[in-house]
Amino acid sequence: MIIAPSVLNANFLNLEADIKATEKGGANWIHLDIMDGSFVPNISFGPGIAQQIRSCTKLPLDCHLMINNPELHIEAFARAGVQYITVHAEATNHLDRLLNQIKELGCKAGVAINPATPLSAITEVLGIADMVLIMSVNPGFGGQSLIPYCLEKIRNLRSAKPNLQIEIDGGVNLETFALAREAGVNIFVIGSAIFSAKNIEEETKKFIQF
């Protein structure tokens, strides 16, 4: 089980301290939500900030590219020091090529799908991808509620691929965490449920000890 706090919900004026608090709480990865204002409505940050985050933590960086034309940017994020790069099946016409390019850059390759995208969209690349990220909210905003039908998608994927790394992103709190784990998730992206807490370290521990 991997807990990956999403810094999208952190206080960017206090970012290093917030990241250190999740480390002390037992976080396993740090999740970077990269948004371009085109594939999703909001804009977050780019490889420069990712590089700064790399300098303040030894935890693996899990980079989720919610952007169009991801093939133009994966090298910059690889150079920034991330370990995992996940791209959306909906954002590229050449998913097979892109996943292999990520691996050639020395990173683990993930593929993400939005809530309304069926598992059939990624069937052919499950043998290439190191993990699959199931979006359980419509991407672009933090603090949304988990869409229930995404849990059934996770169950079906886990049943088909018992050894696959399955990540969930969106609406994960202590209540939905239990539902997602039961469905077959082993990597949990958690944003506002951790970073909106008064004590980030203690809130992170709750998920670790669940």
Residue pairs with C-beta under 8 A, 6 or more apart in sequence:
1 181
1 186
1 187
1 188
2 28
2 29
2 186
2 187
2 188
3 26
3 27
3 28
3 29
3 188
3 190
3 204
3 207
3 208
4 27
4 28
4 29
4 30
4 31
4 62
4 167
4 187
4 188
4 189
4 190
5 19
5 22
5 27
5 30
5 31
5 189
5 190
5 191
5 194
5 195
5 204
6 31
6 32
6 33
6 142
6 169
6 189
6 190
6 191
6 195
7 15
7 18
7 19
7 30
7 31
7 32
7 33
7 53
7 195
8 31
8 32
8 33
8 44
8 142
8 191
9 142
9 143
9 191
9 192
9 194
9 195
9 196
10 18
10 19
10 195
11 18
11 195
15 53
15 56
16 56
18 195
18 200
19 30
19 53
19 56
19 57
20 56
20 57
21 199
21 200
21 201
21 204
22 30
22 194
22 200
22 201
22 204
23 57
23 59
24 201
24 204
25 200
25 201
25 202
25 203
25 204
25 205
25 208
26 204
26 205
26 208
27 59
27 204
27 208
28 59
28 60
29 59
29 60
29 61
29 62
29 84
29 187
30 53
30 57
30 59
30 60
30 61
30 62
31 62
31 64
31 169
31 189
31 191
32 45
32 50
32 53
32 61
32 62
32 63
32 64
32 82
33 44
33 64
33 66
33 169
33 191
34 44
34 45
34 46
34 50
34 63
34 64
34 65
34 66
34 67
34 77
35 42
35 43
35 44
35 66
35 67
35 139
35 140
36 43
36 66
36 67
36 68
37 43
38 67
38 68
39 66
39 67
39 68
39 88
39 90
39 91
39 139
40 66
40 139
40 140
41 140
41 141
42 140
42 141
46 73
46 76
47 73
47 76
47 77
47 79
47 80
48 80
50 61
50 63
50 77
50 80
50 81
50 82
51 79
51 80
51 81
53 61
54 61
54 80
54 81
54 82
60 83
60 84
61 81
61 82
61 83
61 84
62 82
62 83
62 84
62 86
62 110
62 167
62 187
62 189
63 77
63 82
63 84
63 85
63 86
64 86
64 110
64 112
64 133
64 169
64 189
65 73
65 74
65 77
65 85
65 86
65 87
65 88
65 91
66 88
66 91
66 112
66 139
66 140
67 73
67 91
68 91
69 91
69 92
70 87
70 88
70 91
70 92
70 98
71 92
71 94
71 97
71 98
71 101
74 85
74 87
74 98
74 101
74 102
74 105
74 107
75 105
77 85
78 85
78 102
78 105
78 106
78 107
82 107
83 107
83 108
84 107
84 108
84 109
84 110
84 130
84 131
85 102
85 105
85 107
85 108
85 109
85 110
86 109
86 110
86 111
86 112
86 131
86 133
86 167
87 95
87 98
87 99
87 102
87 109
87 110
87 111
87 112
88 111
88 112
88 113
88 114
89 95
89 111
89 112
89 113
89 117
89 121
89 122
90 113
90 114
90 117
90 121
92 98
95 111
95 122
95 125
96 124
96 125
96 128
99 109
99 111
99 125
99 128
99 129
100 109
100 128
102 108
102 109
103 109
103 128
103 130
108 130
108 131
109 128
109 129
109 130
110 129
110 130
110 131
110 132
110 133
110 167
111 122
111 125
111 129
111 131
111 132
111 133
112 132
112 133
112 134
112 135
112 169
113 119
113 121
113 122
113 132
113 133
113 134
113 135
114 135
114 138
114 139
115 135
115 136
115 137
115 138
115 147
115 149
115 150
119 153
119 156
119 157
119 160
122 129
122 132
126 132
126 161
126 164
130 165
131 164
131 165
131 166
131 167
131 187
132 157
132 164
132 165
132 166
132 167
133 167
133 168
133 169
133 187
133 189
134 150
134 153
134 154
134 157
134 166
134 167
134 168
134 169
134 185
135 150
135 169
135 170
136 146
136 147
136 150
136 151
136 168
136 169
136 170
136 171
136 172
136 176
136 180
137 144
137 145
137 146
137 147
137 169
137 170
137 171
138 144
138 147
139 169
139 170
142 191
142 192
143 191
143 192
144 170
144 171
145 171
146 170
146 171
146 172
146 176
146 179
146 180
147 170
147 171
150 168
150 170
151 179
151 180
151 183
152 183
154 166
154 168
154 180
154 183
154 184
154 185
155 183
155 184
157 164
157 166
157 184
158 164
158 166
158 183
158 184
159 184
165 186
165 187
166 184
166 185
166 186
166 187
167 185
167 186
167 187
167 188
167 189
168 180
168 185
168 187
168 188
168 189
169 189
170 189
172 180
172 188
172 189
172 190
172 191
172 193
173 190
173 193
174 193
174 206
174 207
174 210
177 188
177 190
177 207
177 210
178 210
180 188
181 188
181 210
188 207
190 207
193 203
194 200
194 203
194 204
194 207
197 203
